[in-house]
Amino acid sequence: MGKRTWVTRAALLASLCGAPVMAQVQTQIPPVVAGAKPVTVQRIKVHSSAIQGNLEGESANRDVIVVLPPDYARARAKRYPVVYALHGYSIGAEQWIKEIHVPQVVEGAYALGARPVILVLPDSKTLHNGSMYSSSPTTGDFERFVAHDLVAYIDAHYRTIATRESRGLVGHSMGGYGASRIGMKHADVFGAVYMMSPCCLSARDASLLDSNGLAQIAAIKTREDATKLSWGLRATLAAAAAWSPDPKAPPLYLDLPIEDGKQRPEVLAKWAANAPLAFVDQYIGELRRYRAIAIDVGDKDGLRTDAQALHETLDRYGVPNSFTVYSGDHTSAVADRFQNYVLPFFSKNLVFPNQR
C-alpha cells in the first residue's frame, strides 16, 4: 500500500471495495439488547433530478430505506435529527441493512442509551454495482442526490430538525468514500460525519488492468454485456463511469486509464482529481465547520494506510477528528460498530430538540 501502486485486479478490489462481495454479510452480530423497543422500517422511492437523464440509464427514482424511532408515531409534535448512511460497493440498501443488521442494531443502540434519530439508507447501486457517490453525466450526479435531493425529500416528508447541525453522514467502504467526498464538499448540509473503512482515498495508477481484462471490456457491445464481466472488471468500470465519463463513447460512456497498452495521463488526472487525499487540502475550511469527524478501520484491513493518512492530514491542519483502529478486517465488525460506536457518535454530536 505504501507505493499506492497495484499490478493485479485483486489489489484493485482491496482499494476500491475492500472485500469480496461474499464477505459483505459475514459480520459479527452484537447480541440482542433486552427490552429494546421496536423501530419502524419504511421502504420508499425518492425521485432525483440530479440522476435523471444520465447516459447509463440509471433510474432517477431511487429506493430508500427509512428507519423511524420507536416513539415516532405517537410523539406527533417531536422532531428528530437525521443520519444518512451510505452502503458499500456491490451491494444496495437492502443488502446494506442485512450487513449491519437493521433493525436489531438500531433498536439495540437506543436501548443502550443512544438518542433516537431518523436513519436514512439510500440505494446507490448502478449498472456496474456502484455509483462511487460521485458526479458524472454517465451515472448521474449521486453526490447531489445525497446532499440535496434526498435531504430535501426527507425534510419535506418527515419530522426532521432541518438544519445542518442536526444532520449526520456515515458510510462504509465505498460509502466511506462517499462520506469523505460529500462531507468535504457539503459541510453546509451536514454537521457530523463518520467514515467507516473508507475506500478509494488515494489516487490510482493504470497498472490495475491487464491485457485480458482490457480485451473483455473492448468486446462489450451492450449494457447487458457489462453485467456478465467478473466482479473485479465491473469494479473498474464503476470507477471509470464515475470519474472518467465520456458522452461520446457508447455503449458505456466512459474512458479507461489505459488503452492499447499505454497509460492515458488525461484519464489518470481525472481519477486523481476524485481522490479525497488529493483534494482534502482544498476543503480544510469546510471541515472545520463540523461538530465532529470520525474515521475507523480494521487492523487487518488493506485500507488502513489511507485511512490513517487522512486522519494525519486532518491532524496536521488542526481539524479535530477521532481515528480508531479496531481489531478485525474490512467487514468483520461493521454491525457491532454501527450499534456501539456510530449511532452513539451521532447521539453525542448532533443537535437534538431543546439543545439549541
Short mmCIF file of the C-alpha atoms (twelve columns), coordinates in Angstrom:
data_MODEL
# 
_entry.id   MODEL 
# 
loop_
_atom_site.group_PDB 
_atom_site.id 
_atom_site.type_symbol 
_atom_site.label_atom_id 
_atom_site.label_alt_id 
_atom_site.label_comp_id 
_atom_site.label_asym_id 
_atom_site.label_seq_id 
_atom_site.Cartn_x 
_atom_site.Cartn_y 
_atom_site.Cartn_z 
_atom_site.pdbx_PDB_model_num 
ATOM 1   C CA . MET A 1   0.000   0.000   0.000   1 
ATOM 2   C CA . GLY A 2   2.931   2.336   0.590   1 
ATOM 3   C CA . LYS A 3   3.592   2.985   -3.109  1 
ATOM 4   C CA . ARG A 4   -0.119  3.045   -3.860  1 
ATOM 5   C CA . THR A 5   0.638   1.006   -6.989  1 
ATOM 6   C CA . TRP A 6   -1.138  -2.226  -7.902  1 
ATOM 7   C CA . VAL A 7   -0.365  -4.848  -10.535 1 
ATOM 8   C CA . THR A 8   -3.371  -7.133  -10.148 1 
ATOM 9   C CA . ARG A 9   -7.111  -6.712  -10.095 1 
ATOM 10  C CA . ALA A 10  -7.198  -8.313  -6.648  1 
ATOM 11  C CA . ALA A 11  -5.455  -5.263  -5.273  1 
ATOM 12  C CA . LEU A 12  -7.938  -3.024  -7.042  1 
ATOM 13  C CA . LEU A 13  -10.716 -4.823  -5.211  1 
ATOM 14  C CA . ALA A 14  -8.986  -4.138  -1.920  1 
ATOM 15  C CA . SER A 15  -8.633  -0.455  -2.701  1 
ATOM 16  C CA . LEU A 16  -11.953 0.163   -4.418  1 
ATOM 17  C CA . CYS A 17  -14.266 -2.042  -2.459  1 
ATOM 18  C CA . GLY A 18  -12.362 -3.521  0.431   1 
ATOM 19  C CA . ALA A 19  -13.510 -7.153  0.346   1 
ATOM 20  C CA . PRO A 20  -15.226 -9.638  -1.940  1 
ATOM 21  C CA . VAL A 21  -18.986 -9.417  -2.114  1 
ATOM 22  C CA . MET A 22  -19.337 -12.768 -0.368  1 
ATOM 23  C CA . ALA A 23  -17.875 -11.220 2.792   1 
ATOM 24  C CA . GLN A 24  -20.297 -8.331  2.902   1 
ATOM 25  C CA . VAL A 25  -22.800 -10.087 5.197   1 
ATOM 26  C CA . GLN A 26  -20.333 -12.181 7.201   1 
ATOM 27  C CA . THR A 27  -20.182 -9.735  10.075  1 
ATOM 28  C CA . GLN A 28  -20.233 -10.163 13.821  1 
ATOM 29  C CA . ILE A 29  -23.727 -9.596  15.180  1 
ATOM 30  C CA . PRO A 30  -23.964 -7.855  18.550  1 
ATOM 31  C CA . PRO A 31  -26.263 -9.632  20.992  1 
ATOM 32  C CA . VAL A 32  -29.896 -8.624  21.195  1 
ATOM 33  C CA . VAL A 33  -30.387 -5.983  23.885  1 
ATOM 34  C CA . ALA A 34  -33.106 -6.917  26.354  1 
ATOM 35  C CA . GLY A 35  -36.010 -4.515  26.460  1 
ATOM 36  C CA . ALA A 36  -35.184 -2.817  23.155  1 
ATOM 37  C CA . LYS A 37  -38.217 -1.097  21.674  1 
ATOM 38  C CA . PRO A 38  -39.109 -1.734  18.032  1 
ATOM 39  C CA . VAL A 39  -38.397 0.813   15.333  1 
ATOM 40  C CA . THR A 40  -40.409 1.242   12.135  1 
ATOM 41  C CA . VAL A 41  -38.758 0.399   8.808   1 
ATOM 42  C CA . GLN A 42  -40.207 2.048   5.705   1 
ATOM 43  C CA . ARG A 43  -39.285 1.487   2.055   1 
ATOM 44  C CA . ILE A 44  -39.883 4.467   -0.186  1 
ATOM 45  C CA . LYS A 45  -38.932 5.870   -3.596  1 
ATOM 46  C CA . VAL A 46  -37.235 9.253   -3.929  1 
ATOM 47  C CA . HIS A 47  -37.047 10.970  -7.308  1 
ATOM 48  C CA . SER A 48  -33.761 12.712  -8.045  1 
ATOM 49  C CA . SER A 49  -33.479 15.353  -10.750 1 
ATOM 50  C CA . ALA A 50  -29.712 15.087  -10.290 1 
ATOM 51  C CA . ILE A 51  -29.768 11.499  -11.589 1 
ATOM 52  C CA . GLN A 52  -32.459 11.943  -14.223 1 
ATOM 53  C CA . GLY A 53  -31.245 11.811  -17.831 1 
ATOM 54  C CA . ASN A 54  -27.953 10.014  -17.165 1 
ATOM 55  C CA . LEU A 55  -26.284 8.221   -20.082 1 
ATOM 56  C CA . GLU A 56  -26.148 4.863   -18.303 1 
ATOM 57  C CA . GLY A 57  -29.907 4.628   -17.929 1 
ATOM 58  C CA . GLU A 58  -29.915 4.565   -14.134 1 
ATOM 59  C CA . SER A 59  -33.352 5.129   -12.628 1 
ATOM 60  C CA . ALA A 60  -33.912 8.579   -11.165 1 
ATOM 61  C CA . ASN A 61  -36.449 7.011   -8.778  1 
ATOM 62  C CA . ARG A 62  -34.194 5.624   -6.067  1 
ATOM 63  C CA . ASP A 63  -35.029 3.042   -3.434  1 
ATOM 64  C CA . VAL A 64  -34.565 4.426   0.063   1 
ATOM 65  C CA . ILE A 65  -34.996 2.735   3.436   1 
ATOM 66  C CA . VAL A 66  -36.087 4.934   6.348   1 
ATOM 67  C CA . VAL A 67  -35.870 3.732   9.946   1 
ATOM 68  C CA . LEU A 68  -38.095 5.706   12.322  1 
ATOM 69  C CA . PRO A 69  -37.572 5.903   16.113  1 
ATOM 70  C CA . PRO A 70  -39.771 3.836   18.453  1 
ATOM 71  C CA . ASP A 71  -41.834 6.839   19.511  1 
ATOM 72  C CA . TYR A 72  -42.153 8.475   16.083  1 
ATOM 73  C CA . ALA A 73  -45.810 7.518   15.501  1 
ATOM 74  C CA . ARG A 74  -47.107 8.590   18.900  1 
ATOM 75  C CA . ALA A 75  -44.933 11.661  19.625  1 
ATOM 76  C CA . ARG A 76  -46.504 13.657  16.829  1 
ATOM 77  C CA . ALA A 77  -45.027 17.011  17.818  1 
ATOM 78  C CA . LYS A 78  -41.472 15.714  18.193  1 
ATOM 79  C CA . ARG A 79  -38.755 16.321  15.620  1 
ATOM 80  C CA . TYR A 80  -35.571 14.328  15.151  1 
ATOM 81  C CA . PRO A 81  -32.056 14.649  13.756  1 
ATOM 82  C CA . VAL A 82  -31.359 12.594  10.633  1 
ATOM 83  C CA . VAL A 83  -28.428 10.283  9.897   1 
ATOM 84  C CA . TYR A 84  -27.780 9.371   6.264   1 
ATOM 85  C CA . ALA A 85  -25.984 6.005   5.930   1 
ATOM 86  C CA . LEU A 86  -24.245 5.097   2.651   1 
ATOM 87  C CA . HIS A 87  -23.682 1.487   1.581   1 
ATOM 88  C CA . GLY A 88  -20.556 -0.028  0.045   1 
ATOM 89  C CA . TYR A 89  -19.703 -1.242  -3.431  1 
ATOM 90  C CA . SER A 90  -21.600 -4.201  -4.957  1 
ATOM 91  C CA . ILE A 91  -24.496 -4.008  -2.511  1 
ATOM 92  C CA . GLY A 92  -27.634 -1.887  -2.407  1 
ATOM 93  C CA . ALA A 93  -29.683 -0.613  0.501   1 
ATOM 94  C CA . GLU A 94  -31.399 -3.961  1.131   1 
ATOM 95  C CA . GLN A 95  -28.142 -5.860  1.489   1 
ATOM 96  C CA . TRP A 96  -26.689 -2.954  3.484   1 
ATOM 97  C CA . ILE A 97  -29.326 -3.321  6.194   1 
ATOM 98  C CA . LYS A 98  -28.573 -7.052  6.319   1 
ATOM 99  C CA . GLU A 99  -24.852 -6.325  6.639   1 
ATOM 100 C CA . ILE A 100 -25.353 -4.012  9.616   1 
ATOM 101 C CA . HIS A 101 -28.353 -5.996  10.920  1 
ATOM 102 C CA . VAL A 102 -31.034 -3.343  10.887  1 
ATOM 103 C CA . PRO A 103 -33.355 -3.042  12.733  1 
ATOM 104 C CA . GLN A 104 -31.691 -5.011  15.555  1 
ATOM 105 C CA . VAL A 105 -28.617 -2.792  15.899  1 
ATOM 106 C CA . VAL A 106 -30.675 0.404   15.781  1 
ATOM 107 C CA . GLU A 107 -33.029 -0.829  18.476  1 
ATOM 108 C CA . GLY A 108 -30.052 -2.046  20.483  1 
ATOM 109 C CA . ALA A 109 -28.268 1.302   20.240  1 
ATOM 110 C CA . TYR A 110 -31.336 3.131   21.550  1 
ATOM 111 C CA . ALA A 111 -31.821 0.632   24.377  1 
ATOM 112 C CA . LEU A 112 -28.198 1.186   25.390  1 
ATOM 113 C CA . GLY A 113 -28.668 4.928   25.609  1 
ATOM 114 C CA . ALA A 114 -28.205 6.450   22.151  1 
ATOM 115 C CA . ARG A 115 -30.715 9.162   21.394  1 
ATOM 116 C CA . PRO A 116 -33.156 8.240   18.598  1 
ATOM 117 C CA . VAL A 117 -32.679 9.662   15.111  1 
ATOM 118 C CA . ILE A 118 -34.297 9.141   11.738  1 
ATOM 119 C CA . LEU A 119 -31.957 6.815   9.862   1 
ATOM 120 C CA . VAL A 120 -31.968 7.045   6.043   1 
ATOM 121 C CA . LEU A 121 -30.268 4.464   3.813   1 
ATOM 122 C CA . PRO A 122 -30.372 5.342   0.095   1 
ATOM 123 C CA . ASP A 123 -29.670 2.835   -2.676  1 
ATOM 124 C CA . SER A 124 -26.844 3.907   -4.981  1 
ATOM 125 C CA . LYS A 125 -26.197 0.651   -6.811  1 
ATOM 126 C CA . THR A 126 -25.726 1.113   -10.556 1 
ATOM 127 C CA . LEU A 127 -25.071 -0.842  -13.773 1 
ATOM 128 C CA . HIS A 128 -21.510 -1.501  -12.629 1 
ATOM 129 C CA . ASN A 129 -22.513 -2.150  -8.997  1 
ATOM 130 C CA . GLY A 130 -21.764 1.260   -7.505  1 
ATOM 131 C CA . SER A 131 -22.029 4.990   -8.161  1 
ATOM 132 C CA . MET A 132 -18.990 5.987   -6.067  1 
ATOM 133 C CA . TYR A 133 -21.331 8.747   -4.821  1 
ATOM 134 C CA . SER A 134 -19.767 10.917  -7.495  1 
ATOM 135 C CA . SER A 135 -20.947 13.470  -10.039 1 
ATOM 136 C CA . SER A 136 -20.959 12.039  -13.553 1 
ATOM 137 C CA . PRO A 137 -23.141 12.511  -16.648 1 
ATOM 138 C CA . THR A 138 -22.729 8.777   -17.248 1 
ATOM 139 C CA . THR A 139 -24.169 7.534   -13.943 1 
ATOM 140 C CA . GLY A 140 -25.936 10.694  -12.830 1 
ATOM 141 C CA . ASP A 141 -24.978 13.043  -10.031 1 
ATOM 142 C CA . PHE A 142 -25.192 10.793  -6.967  1 
ATOM 143 C CA . GLU A 143 -23.287 13.336  -4.901  1 
ATOM 144 C CA . ARG A 144 -26.080 15.864  -5.393  1 
ATOM 145 C CA . PHE A 145 -28.709 13.153  -4.957  1 
ATOM 146 C CA . VAL A 146 -27.485 12.502  -1.418  1 
ATOM 147 C CA . ALA A 147 -26.575 16.062  -0.411  1 
ATOM 148 C CA . HIS A 148 -29.553 17.833  -1.972  1 
ATOM 149 C CA . ASP A 149 -32.433 15.814  -3.443  1 
ATOM 150 C CA . LEU A 150 -32.588 13.172  -0.727  1 
ATOM 151 C CA . VAL A 151 -32.157 15.641  2.128   1 
ATOM 152 C CA . ALA A 152 -34.858 17.903  0.678   1 
ATOM 153 C CA . TYR A 153 -37.273 14.968  0.339   1 
ATOM 154 C CA . ILE A 154 -36.709 13.680  3.859   1 
ATOM 155 C CA . ASP A 155 -37.088 17.153  5.351   1 
ATOM 156 C CA . ALA A 156 -40.348 17.638  3.412   1 
ATOM 157 C CA . HIS A 157 -41.908 14.282  4.326   1 
ATOM 158 C CA . TYR A 158 -40.689 13.530  7.857   1 
ATOM 159 C CA . ARG A 159 -40.486 15.412  11.150  1 
ATOM 160 C CA . THR A 160 -36.838 16.338  10.934  1 
ATOM 161 C CA . ILE A 161 -34.784 19.083  12.502  1 
ATOM 162 C CA . ALA A 162 -33.934 20.649  9.171   1 
ATOM 163 C CA . THR A 163 -30.569 22.201  9.988   1 
ATOM 164 C CA . ARG A 164 -27.024 21.066  9.224   1 
ATOM 165 C CA . GLU A 165 -26.225 20.741  12.944  1 
ATOM 166 C CA . SER A 166 -28.875 18.007  13.152  1 
ATOM 167 C CA . ARG A 167 -27.793 16.005  10.101  1 
ATOM 168 C CA . GLY A 168 -25.182 13.262  10.163  1 
ATOM 169 C CA . LEU A 169 -23.466 11.418  7.333   1 
ATOM 170 C CA . VAL A 170 -21.892 7.954   7.625   1 
ATOM 171 C CA . GLY A 171 -20.784 5.320   5.146   1 
ATOM 172 C CA . HIS A 172 -18.799 2.111   4.929   1 
ATOM 173 C CA . SER A 173 -16.186 1.240   2.267   1 
ATOM 174 C CA . MET A 174 -17.436 2.906   -0.938  1 
ATOM 175 C CA . GLY A 175 -19.930 4.581   1.376   1 
ATOM 176 C CA . GLY A 176 -16.995 5.736   3.499   1 
ATOM 177 C CA . TYR A 177 -15.533 7.275   0.364   1 
ATOM 178 C CA . GLY A 178 -18.910 8.891   -0.242  1 
ATOM 179 C CA . ALA A 179 -18.975 10.249  3.297   1 
ATOM 180 C CA . SER A 180 -15.497 11.723  2.857   1 
ATOM 181 C CA . ARG A 181 -16.235 13.208  -0.555  1 
ATOM 182 C CA . ILE A 182 -19.698 14.557  0.218   1 
ATOM 183 C CA . GLY A 183 -18.640 15.575  3.700   1 
ATOM 184 C CA . MET A 184 -15.794 17.735  2.419   1 
ATOM 185 C CA . LYS A 185 -17.895 19.385  -0.265  1 
ATOM 186 C CA . HIS A 186 -21.162 19.831  1.632   1 
ATOM 187 C CA . ALA A 187 -20.366 20.975  5.147   1 
ATOM 188 C CA . ASP A 188 -23.256 23.411  4.662   1 
ATOM 189 C CA . VAL A 189 -25.625 20.403  4.726   1 
ATOM 190 C CA . PHE A 190 -24.197 18.074  7.414   1 
ATOM 191 C CA . GLY A 191 -22.978 18.697  10.942  1 
ATOM 192 C CA . ALA A 192 -21.104 15.477  11.775  1 
ATOM 193 C CA . VAL A 193 -19.501 12.814  9.610   1 
ATOM 194 C CA . TYR A 194 -18.288 9.265   10.266  1 
ATOM 195 C CA . MET A 195 -16.156 7.338   7.742   1 
ATOM 196 C CA . MET A 196 -16.127 3.561   8.260   1 
ATOM 197 C CA . SER A 197 -13.219 1.850   6.485   1 
ATOM 198 C CA . PRO A 198 -13.307 4.351   3.613   1 
ATOM 199 C CA . CYS A 199 -12.028 3.134   0.252   1 
ATOM 200 C CA . CYS A 200 -10.514 4.991   -2.667  1 
ATOM 201 C CA . LEU A 201 -8.929  7.822   -0.685  1 
ATOM 202 C CA . SER A 202 -5.697  7.929   -2.704  1 
ATOM 203 C CA . ALA A 203 -5.061  8.359   -6.423  1 
ATOM 204 C CA . ARG A 204 -4.674  5.210   -8.523  1 
ATOM 205 C CA . ASP A 205 -2.444  4.375   -11.458 1 
ATOM 206 C CA . ALA A 206 -3.123  2.420   -14.658 1 
ATOM 207 C CA . SER A 207 -1.498  -0.868  -13.694 1 
ATOM 208 C CA . LEU A 208 -4.831  -2.226  -12.462 1 
ATOM 209 C CA . LEU A 209 -5.785  -3.570  -15.919 1 
ATOM 210 C CA . ASP A 210 -4.137  -6.479  -17.727 1 
ATOM 211 C CA . SER A 211 -4.426  -7.313  -21.412 1 
ATOM 212 C CA . ASN A 212 -7.061  -9.979  -20.828 1 
ATOM 213 C CA . GLY A 213 -9.281  -7.604  -18.877 1 
ATOM 214 C CA . LEU A 214 -8.913  -4.880  -21.484 1 
ATOM 215 C CA . ALA A 215 -9.862  -7.353  -24.215 1 
ATOM 216 C CA . GLN A 216 -13.017 -8.362  -22.344 1 
ATOM 217 C CA . ILE A 217 -14.040 -4.749  -21.899 1 
ATOM 218 C CA . ALA A 218 -13.300 -3.957  -25.543 1 
ATOM 219 C CA . ALA A 219 -15.653 -6.771  -26.587 1 
ATOM 220 C CA . ILE A 220 -18.632 -5.177  -24.835 1 
ATOM 221 C CA . LYS A 221 -21.372 -4.217  -27.279 1 
ATOM 222 C CA . THR A 222 -24.312 -3.606  -24.921 1 
ATOM 223 C CA . ARG A 223 -25.003 -2.634  -21.320 1 
ATOM 224 C CA . GLU A 224 -26.075 -6.216  -20.664 1 
ATOM 225 C CA . ASP A 225 -22.662 -7.470  -21.776 1 
ATOM 226 C CA . ALA A 226 -21.065 -5.441  -18.992 1 
ATOM 227 C CA . THR A 227 -23.122 -7.211  -16.339 1 
ATOM 228 C CA . LYS A 228 -21.546 -10.546 -17.340 1 
ATOM 229 C CA . LEU A 229 -17.989 -9.444  -16.577 1 
ATOM 230 C CA . SER A 230 -16.092 -10.555 -13.494 1 
ATOM 231 C CA . TRP A 231 -16.646 -8.710  -10.247 1 
ATOM 232 C CA . GLY A 232 -13.229 -7.054  -10.499 1 
ATOM 233 C CA . LEU A 233 -13.721 -5.743  -14.012 1 
ATOM 234 C CA . ARG A 234 -17.111 -4.358  -13.048 1 
ATOM 235 C CA . ALA A 235 -15.425 -2.505  -10.209 1 
ATOM 236 C CA . THR A 236 -13.013 -0.971  -12.707 1 
ATOM 237 C CA . LEU A 237 -15.912 0.123   -14.892 1 
ATOM 238 C CA . ALA A 238 -17.692 1.618   -11.884 1 
ATOM 239 C CA . ALA A 239 -14.687 3.817   -11.160 1 
ATOM 240 C CA . ALA A 240 -14.380 4.843   -14.803 1 
ATOM 241 C CA . ALA A 241 -18.086 5.629   -15.139 1 
ATOM 242 C CA . ALA A 242 -17.889 7.824   -12.048 1 
ATOM 243 C CA . TRP A 243 -14.543 9.556   -12.588 1 
ATOM 244 C CA . SER A 244 -13.795 9.490   -16.320 1 
ATOM 245 C CA . PRO A 245 -17.157 9.695   -18.098 1 
ATOM 246 C CA . ASP A 246 -17.224 10.173  -21.869 1 
ATOM 247 C CA . PRO A 247 -20.508 11.194  -23.563 1 
ATOM 248 C CA . LYS A 248 -19.023 10.290  -26.946 1 
ATOM 249 C CA . ALA A 249 -18.082 6.684   -26.093 1 
ATOM 250 C CA . PRO A 250 -21.142 4.387   -26.247 1 
ATOM 251 C CA . PRO A 251 -22.290 1.938   -25.046 1 
ATOM 252 C CA . LEU A 252 -20.686 2.500   -21.622 1 
ATOM 253 C CA . TYR A 253 -19.828 6.207   -21.961 1 
ATOM 254 C CA . LEU A 254 -16.536 6.044   -20.091 1 
ATOM 255 C CA . ASP A 255 -12.791 6.178   -20.626 1 
ATOM 256 C CA . LEU A 256 -10.296 3.750   -19.120 1 
ATOM 257 C CA . PRO A 257 -6.895  4.873   -17.798 1 
ATOM 258 C CA . ILE A 258 -5.064  2.550   -20.195 1 
ATOM 259 C CA . GLU A 259 -5.562  1.996   -23.927 1 
ATOM 260 C CA . ASP A 260 -3.578  -0.063  -26.435 1 
ATOM 261 C CA . GLY A 261 -1.173  -0.926  -23.650 1 
ATOM 262 C CA . LYS A 262 -0.383  2.701   -22.899 1 
ATOM 263 C CA . GLN A 263 -1.323  4.855   -19.942 1 
ATOM 264 C CA . ARG A 264 -3.608  7.796   -20.591 1 
ATOM 265 C CA . PRO A 265 -2.395  10.705  -18.432 1 
ATOM 266 C CA . GLU A 266 -5.536  12.735  -19.065 1 
ATOM 267 C CA . VAL A 267 -7.725  9.963   -17.648 1 
ATOM 268 C CA . LEU A 268 -5.396  9.330   -14.731 1 
ATOM 269 C CA . ALA A 269 -5.618  13.031  -13.907 1 
ATOM 270 C CA . LYS A 270 -9.405  12.746  -13.698 1 
ATOM 271 C CA . TRP A 271 -9.158  9.753   -11.366 1 
ATOM 272 C CA . ALA A 272 -6.653  11.599  -9.175  1 
ATOM 273 C CA . ALA A 273 -8.942  14.614  -9.029  1 
ATOM 274 C CA . ASN A 274 -11.565 12.414  -7.357  1 
ATOM 275 C CA . ALA A 275 -9.244  11.100  -4.617  1 
ATOM 276 C CA . PRO A 276 -10.022 12.717  -1.236  1 
ATOM 277 C CA . LEU A 277 -6.364  12.649  -0.167  1 
ATOM 278 C CA . ALA A 278 -5.635  14.713  -3.281  1 
ATOM 279 C CA . PHE A 279 -8.321  17.349  -2.686  1 
ATOM 280 C CA . VAL A 280 -8.696  17.429  1.099   1 
ATOM 281 C CA . ASP A 281 -6.377  20.453  1.361   1 
ATOM 282 C CA . GLN A 282 -8.933  22.498  -0.589  1 
ATOM 283 C CA . TYR A 283 -11.675 21.824  1.970   1 
ATOM 284 C CA . ILE A 284 -9.979  22.392  5.315   1 
ATOM 285 C CA . GLY A 285 -12.114 25.447  5.991   1 
ATOM 286 C CA . GLU A 286 -15.248 23.433  5.366   1 
ATOM 287 C CA . LEU A 287 -14.051 20.548  7.513   1 
ATOM 288 C CA . ARG A 288 -13.502 22.930  10.417  1 
ATOM 289 C CA . ARG A 289 -17.259 23.577  10.428  1 
ATOM 290 C CA . TYR A 290 -18.097 20.055  11.585  1 
ATOM 291 C CA . ARG A 291 -19.129 19.422  15.147  1 
ATOM 292 C CA . ALA A 292 -17.305 16.083  14.938  1 
ATOM 293 C CA . ILE A 293 -15.443 13.891  12.429  1 
ATOM 294 C CA . ALA A 294 -14.657 10.200  12.970  1 
ATOM 295 C CA . ILE A 295 -12.698 7.626   10.963  1 
ATOM 296 C CA . ASP A 296 -12.360 3.936   11.762  1 
ATOM 297 C CA . VAL A 297 -10.692 0.963   10.086  1 
ATOM 298 C CA . GLY A 298 -9.760  -2.619  10.994  1 
ATOM 299 C CA . ASP A 299 -6.189  -3.537  11.828  1 
ATOM 300 C CA . LYS A 300 -6.373  -6.285  9.169   1 
ATOM 301 C CA . ASP A 301 -7.976  -4.051  6.524   1 
ATOM 302 C CA . GLY A 302 -5.852  -3.156  3.493   1 
ATOM 303 C CA . LEU A 303 -7.454  0.295   3.582   1 
ATOM 304 C CA . ARG A 304 -5.819  1.131   6.915   1 
ATOM 305 C CA . THR A 305 -2.873  3.044   5.389   1 
ATOM 306 C CA . ASP A 306 -5.026  5.520   3.503   1 
ATOM 307 C CA . ALA A 307 -7.482  5.947   6.384   1 
ATOM 308 C CA . GLN A 308 -4.592  6.797   8.678   1 
ATOM 309 C CA . ALA A 309 -3.199  9.205   6.075   1 
ATOM 310 C CA . LEU A 310 -6.492  11.108  6.039   1 
ATOM 311 C CA . HIS A 311 -6.506  11.249  9.835   1 
ATOM 312 C CA . GLU A 312 -2.941  12.540  9.876   1 
ATOM 313 C CA . THR A 313 -3.779  15.175  7.276   1 
ATOM 314 C CA . LEU A 314 -6.626  16.465  9.414   1 
ATOM 315 C CA . ASP A 315 -4.353  16.465  12.448  1 
ATOM 316 C CA . ARG A 316 -1.706  18.415  10.549  1 
ATOM 317 C CA . TYR A 317 -4.241  21.159  9.849   1 
ATOM 318 C CA . GLY A 318 -5.593  21.074  13.384  1 
ATOM 319 C CA . VAL A 319 -9.023  19.784  12.324  1 
ATOM 320 C CA . PRO A 320 -10.472 17.861  15.296  1 
ATOM 321 C CA . ASN A 321 -11.153 14.224  14.447  1 
ATOM 322 C CA . SER A 322 -11.086 10.793  16.039  1 
ATOM 323 C CA . PHE A 323 -9.318  7.816   14.479  1 
ATOM 324 C CA . THR A 324 -9.927  4.262   15.649  1 
ATOM 325 C CA . VAL A 325 -8.129  1.109   14.531  1 
ATOM 326 C CA . TYR A 326 -10.236 -1.800  15.733  1 
ATOM 327 C CA . SER A 327 -9.404  -5.500  15.745  1 
ATOM 328 C CA . GLY A 328 -10.788 -7.021  12.572  1 
ATOM 329 C CA . ASP A 329 -10.911 -6.942  8.800   1 
ATOM 330 C CA . HIS A 330 -12.937 -4.855  6.371   1 
ATOM 331 C CA . THR A 331 -16.394 -6.157  7.270   1 
ATOM 332 C CA . SER A 332 -15.980 -8.200  10.433  1 
ATOM 333 C CA . ALA A 333 -17.115 -5.565  12.937  1 
ATOM 334 C CA . VAL A 334 -19.420 -3.365  10.866  1 
ATOM 335 C CA . ALA A 335 -22.671 -4.280  12.643  1 
ATOM 336 C CA . ASP A 336 -21.122 -4.016  16.102  1 
ATOM 337 C CA . ARG A 337 -19.571 -0.667  15.320  1 
ATOM 338 C CA . PHE A 338 -22.799 0.681   13.869  1 
ATOM 339 C CA . GLN A 339 -24.643 -0.120  17.100  1 
ATOM 340 C CA . ASN A 340 -21.986 0.670   19.666  1 
ATOM 341 C CA . TYR A 341 -19.967 3.451   18.038  1 
ATOM 342 C CA . VAL A 342 -21.665 5.048   15.029  1 
ATOM 343 C CA . LEU A 343 -25.124 5.750   16.454  1 
ATOM 344 C CA . PRO A 344 -23.720 6.822   19.864  1 
ATOM 345 C CA . PHE A 345 -21.330 9.157   17.975  1 
ATOM 346 C CA . PHE A 346 -24.251 10.940  16.335  1 
ATOM 347 C CA . SER A 347 -26.228 10.864  19.576  1 
ATOM 348 C CA . LYS A 348 -23.413 12.856  21.147  1 
ATOM 349 C CA . ASN A 349 -22.576 15.193  18.270  1 
ATOM 350 C CA . LEU A 350 -25.847 16.147  16.560  1 
ATOM 351 C CA . VAL A 351 -28.194 18.812  17.882  1 
ATOM 352 C CA . PHE A 352 -31.413 17.368  19.332  1 
ATOM 353 C CA . PRO A 353 -34.665 19.158  20.345  1 
ATOM 354 C CA . ASN A 354 -34.253 21.658  23.217  1 
ATOM 355 C CA . GLN A 355 -30.498 21.565  22.765  1 
ATOM 356 C CA . ARG A 356 -30.070 24.817  20.876  1 
# 
